[in-house]
Amino acid sequence: MQKPQNIGRAELEILQYVQDHPRLTVREVADHFGETKGHVRTTILNVMERLRKKGHLTRKKTNGVFLYQASVPKAELLQTLVHDFVEKTLRGSWTPFLAYLVREARVTDEELRDLKQLVRDLDQQHQEQKGKQ
């Protein structure tokens, strides 16, 4: 499968909802977004079909109804979105992103442990790369 194409804010919102509630019909998604955002069914159908054509959603006909689900796990999608943001918006520099985390983000104890482990892993990779040079 090709790399999924970029998505807009409305598409992302619908995609994340589908990821949190796998195997949904358009009607189920439309009902949710109709109640929470006032969107009509045809708008949701159009967005879901765009997401499917871009490779973000898959669908399977079951009992005469299409059931949609995300083509990649949520963690993988988020990692791709962060990567794209850093590459395109921050021109490959993680420094502004990390500065944001230090100044603005509310980090739980668990997230802080995870971040510390990531830094240890990064340091180990860096040391291994230096040793190969």
N, C-alpha and C positions, 0 to 999 in steps of 0.2 A: 504494500500500500504506500502511496506517496505521502510525503509529509503534509499534515493538515495545514490549510491556509489560515492566515490571520483572521481574527474575528473581532467584531465590534462589541461595544458595551452591552447592547440589548441581546446580542447573540450569546455573549458570555453568561449573562444572567440566566437565560433559558438553558444553556448547556450545563451550568452548575446545578440547576434544579433537576435536570434529567439525571445527572450523575448521582445526586442524592436520593433519587427515587427511580431506580432502574426499571426498564421495561414499562414505559408509559405510552398511552395513546395521546394523540394530539388533543383530544377532548379533555383528558385529565390535566394536561399542561395548560390548555386554554382556560379551563375552569379556575385553576390556581391564579394565573396571571390576569384573568378577568376580575377576580375578587380583589387581588392585591394591587394591580396596576391599571385596571380598566381596559385592558387589551381585548380585542375581539378575536374569535377563533381563526378567521382568515389570516390575520396578522401573525398569530402564533404558527399556523401551518406554513406560511411563507418563510418565516425565520427558521423553523425546524428543517424545512426542505433545503434552504441555503446551507445550513449546518451539515446536512447529510451530503450535499454535493461537494462541500469543502472537505469532507472526510472526517468530521467531528462526531457525527451520529451515524448509526446504522439502524436499519429497520427490518423487521421480519413480520410477515403476515401470519397471524394466528387466529383461527376461527373467523376469518374474513376481516380482521382488523389489524392495522399496522401497529406494531409495538416498537418503540424507539428506545435505544440505549446509546450511551457514549461509547465511542470507539477506543478511547484510552482511559485508563484510571485517572481519577481526579488529581492524585499526587503528580502524575506524569504531565498532565495538562498544566498544572500550576508551575512546575519546574520549567516547562517550555515557555510559559508566559513571562516568568521572571527573567529567563535567559534572553528572550527577545527584547524585553524592556531594557535590560542592561546593555545589550549590544546596540540597539537602535537609538534609545533615548540617552543613555549615559555614555555612549560611544565606547563600550567595553570596560569602563571603569566601575569597579565595585565600591570605590571609596564613598561616593555620595549616598549610595544605598546603605552602607554600614554606618555612615554618619547619621542618617535618618534613624536607624535602629537605636543608636546610642542616645540620641536627643529626644525622639518622639514616640518610639514604640513602647507599648506596655508588653513586657515579656514575662511569661510565667516561669516558675522554677523549672518546670519540665523543658520549656523552650530554651531556657538559658543553659541547661545541661546539654541539650542537643547542639546548641551553638558552640559550646566549649568542645564537644566531641568533634564537630566539623572542623574547628580550628586545629585540633590535634591531628586529625586526618590530613588536613591541608599541609600542616607543618611536616608531617612524615613524608608525604608525597614530594614536597619541595626538597627535603633532605635527600631523598632517594634520587631525584633528578640531578641534584648537585653532585652526588656521588658518581653518577654515570658520565659526567662531563670530564 
